[in-house]
Amino acid sequence: MKTIAFIGLGLIGGSIAKAIRKYHPDYHLLAYARHKETLAVALNSNTIDAVCEAQDERYGSCDYIFLCAPVEYNLKYLEYLKEVISDHCIITDVGSVKGIIHQRVKELGMEKCFIGGHPMAGSERSGFAHSSDRLIENAYYIITPGGEVELEQLTDFTELVSSIGAIPMVLTAQEHDYITAGVSHLPHIIASALVNLVNALDNDQEYMKTIAAGGFRDITRIASSSPVMWQQICLENHENISSVLDEYIRMLIQIRCTIDNQEADHLYQMFASSRDYRDSIDVTSSGPISKLHVLYLDIADEAGGIATIATILAMDNISIKNIGIIHNREFEQGVLKIEFYEEDAMKRAISLLKKRNYIVYER
């Protein structure tokens, strides 16, 4: 049996705690969070065994301590935990940027007891209420060990990550921050910039907004993420983000020149190579923002059509996140779009609707 504490119990911390409870029901789980209501729910749902204070002597009995609070709080907790943890305890975090916390770990002389972590999973929803023991299942879990962590401790932590359904990947903090700058942080910046651009270019009648095609909605979906979180990420990982932004800006300038000069072969090659590389990406793996669980289907334009679909799904206890007619189907098949919170709900809906002879298109 191991004793594991969580400092912060939001979406990620709560999901890890629930996954550990699911796969290791004998482990003793402790937690502290600023909101007492969160701790009460976690305790009553048997996700955790006991509630801790911000400073608590029970941290000294822990095998692992997960720092799941905002970065500025995690950095402060390091200073306190240094004085109270046992020699065998490993401290880890779940932050999206690793360089800043590893730097503080080094300054405090805690490299022997720290292993950075970043589950590549998330949701547009936040808080413990939306956490799930399946959130990190089959998601990459980046592990960035401190420079002096014992191999046996690193192996044990990696096995813990594997045991709760995630896919561990060991990188240096520098590798992690550069990689995520390219595949996670830059896309958020691009999405936000594109939305702001269309907003600025649109006319008073908002025609651009009205006919925004499926492609525009898809590539800008992540612009709906927390502005506070992404503000902090850009400040914490500014050097790597600036570097990949430079490369992206150079590529955009090159593309503009190619279009201005009407270089047909270069344009074709650009779209062909991006298509081939995009199609080679594993679409089943999780990312920092959860996949959309969407289906499309053809229905007749008649009164009660949508209500009938909603009733069919409700009778089978399938929750719908969003439902509506697609007015611009430039890149999408089907007339009606239905979005679900979970993949299982979507699969059940597909099976149910096909049995009712609806024509269903999966994303």
PEJOMO-V705654 format. One record per backbone hydrogen bond with DSSP energy under -0.5 kcal/mol. NH is the residue of the N-H (numbers start at 0). CO is the residue of the C=O. E is the energy in kcal/mol with one decimal. If there is no record, write none. Layout:
NH_CO_E, NH_CO_E
This chain:
3_1_-0.5, 3_27_-2.6, 4_63_-2.3, 5_29_-1.6, 6_65_-2.8, 7_5_-0.7, 7_31_-3.3, 13_9_-2.3, 14_10_-1.6, 15_11_-2.5, 16_12_-2.4, 17_13_-2.4, 18_14_-2.2, 19_15_-2.6, 20_16_-2.5, 21_17_-2.1, 22_18_-2.4, 23_19_-3.0, 26_23_-2.0, 27_1_-2.6, 28_26_-0.7, 29_3_-2.8, 30_49_-1.2, 31_5_-2.7, 35_33_-0.8, 37_34_-0.6, 38_34_-1.3, 39_35_-2.3, 40_36_-2.2, 41_37_-2.5, 42_38_-2.4, 43_39_-2.6, 44_40_-1.9, 45_42_-1.3, 46_41_-1.9, 47_41_-1.4, 48_28_-2.9, 49_28_-1.3, 51_30_-3.0, 55_53_-0.5, 58_55_-1.5, 59_56_-1.6, 60_57_-1.7, 61_58_-1.3, 62_2_-3.1, 63_2_-1.5, 64_89_-2.0, 65_4_-3.1, 66_64_-0.6, 66_91_-3.1, 67_6_-2.8, 67_65_-0.8, 72_69_-1.0, 73_69_-2.2, 74_70_-2.5, 75_71_-1.2, 76_72_-2.4, 77_73_-1.6, 78_74_-0.9, 79_75_-1.2, 80_76_-3.2, 81_77_-2.1, 82_78_-0.5, 82_79_-1.3, 83_80_-1.2, 84_80_-2.3, 88_85_-1.0, 89_62_-2.3, 90_112_-3.5, 91_64_-2.7, 92_114_-0.6, 93_66_-1.1, 101_97_-2.2, 102_98_-2.2, 103_99_-1.5, 104_100_-2.4, 105_101_-2.3, 106_102_-2.1, 107_103_-1.9, 108_105_-1.1, 109_104_-2.8, 112_109_-1.5, 114_90_-2.5, 115_143_-2.9, 117_141_-2.1, 119_139_-3.4, 120_118_-2.2, 129_126_-1.5, 130_127_-1.8, 134_131_-1.2, 136_133_-1.0, 137_164_-3.5, 138_135_-2.0, 140_166_-2.9, 141_117_-2.3, 141_139_-0.6, 142_168_-2.9, 143_115_-2.6, 144_142_-0.5, 145_113_-2.0, 147_110_-0.6, 148_145_-1.3, 153_149_-2.2, 154_150_-2.6, 155_151_-2.3, 156_152_-2.3, 157_153_-2.5, 158_154_-2.3, 159_155_-2.0, 160_156_-2.3, 161_157_-2.2, 162_158_-2.4, 163_159_-0.9, 163_160_-0.6, 164_161_-1.8, 165_160_-1.5, 166_138_-3.0, 167_165_-0.6, 168_140_-2.0, 170_142_-2.5, 170_168_-0.5, 175_171_-2.5, 176_172_-2.3, 177_173_-1.8, 178_174_-2.6, 179_175_-2.9, 180_176_-1.2, 181_177_-1.2, 182_178_-2.4, 183_179_-2.0, 184_179_-3.3, 185_180_-2.3, 187_183_-1.2, 188_184_-1.8, 189_185_-2.9, 190_186_-2.6, 191_187_-2.4, 192_188_-2.7, 193_189_-2.7, 194_190_-2.2, 195_191_-2.3, 196_192_-2.3, 197_193_-2.5, 198_194_-2.2, 199_195_-2.0, 200_196_-2.4, 201_197_-1.9, 205_202_-1.8, 209_205_-2.0, 210_206_-2.3, 211_208_-0.7, 216_212_-2.1, 217_213_-2.6, 218_214_-2.2, 219_215_-1.0, 220_216_-0.6, 220_217_-0.8, 222_219_-1.8, 223_220_-1.9, 224_221_-1.7, 229_225_-1.9, 230_226_-1.8, 231_227_-2.0, 232_228_-2.2, 233_229_-2.1, 234_230_-1.7, 235_231_-2.6, 236_232_-2.4, 237_234_-0.7, 240_236_-2.3, 241_237_-2.5, 242_238_-1.9, 243_239_-2.3, 244_240_-2.3, 245_241_-2.0, 246_242_-1.5, 247_243_-2.1, 248_244_-2.9, 249_245_-2.2, 250_246_-2.0, 251_247_-2.5, 252_248_-2.3, 253_249_-2.1, 254_250_-2.4, 255_251_-2.5, 256_252_-2.2, 257_253_-2.2, 258_254_-2.3, 259_255_-2.9, 260_256_-2.4, 261_258_-1.1, 262_257_-2.4, 263_261_-1.5, 266_262_-2.2, 267_263_-2.5, 268_264_-2.4, 269_265_-2.2, 270_266_-2.2, 271_267_-2.8, 272_268_-2.8, 273_269_-1.9, 274_270_-2.0, 275_271_-2.5, 276_272_-2.3, 277_273_-2.5, 278_274_-2.5, 279_275_-0.9, 280_277_-1.2, 282_280_-0.7, 284_281_-0.8, 285_137_-0.8, 289_287_-0.5, 292_339_-0.6, 293_291_-0.8, 294_337_-2.2, 295_360_-2.9, 296_335_-1.8, 297_358_-1.7, 301_299_-1.8, 304_301_-1.8, 307_303_-2.2, 308_304_-1.6, 309_305_-2.6, 310_306_-2.2, 311_307_-2.4, 312_308_-2.1, 313_309_-2.4, 314_310_-2.3, 315_311_-0.6, 315_312_-0.8, 316_313_-2.0, 317_312_-2.4, 318_316_-0.6, 320_338_-2.7, 321_338_-1.7, 323_336_-1.9, 325_334_-2.9, 326_324_-0.7, 328_326_-0.6, 334_296_-1.4, 335_296_-2.6, 336_323_-2.8, 337_294_-2.6, 338_321_-3.1, 339_292_-3.0, 345_341_-1.6, 346_342_-2.5, 347_343_-2.3, 348_344_-2.2, 349_345_-2.5, 350_346_-2.1, 351_347_-2.4, 352_348_-2.9, 353_349_-2.3, 354_350_-1.7, 355_351_-0.9, 356_353_-1.8, 357_352_-2.4, 358_297_-0.6, 359_357_-0.7, 360_295_-4.1, 362_293_-1.1
